[in-house]
Amino acid sequence: MAEGLAGLRIYGLAEALADEIWDEVITWKPFPQEFMARIEELAPHLNAYIRTLARNANRRGTED
């Protein structure tokens, strides 16, 4: 059995999506610091949303 949220498939998918988005965003030119500051403000909220999705997925089990 997976240990904690990090072991859940949906959590891994969310992390992979976040990484892909970040890889695209950092190629934008110019990369304004204001935008970066807004991302940093958003990150805790996005993390909380991802944790909620993972918890709910875990409660429902593997049935889709």
Summary of the structure (lengths in Angstrom):
residues: 64
radius of gyration: 14.6
end to end distance: 18.5
largest distance: 44.6
contacts: 122
relative contact order: 0.15
helix: 75%
strand: 0%
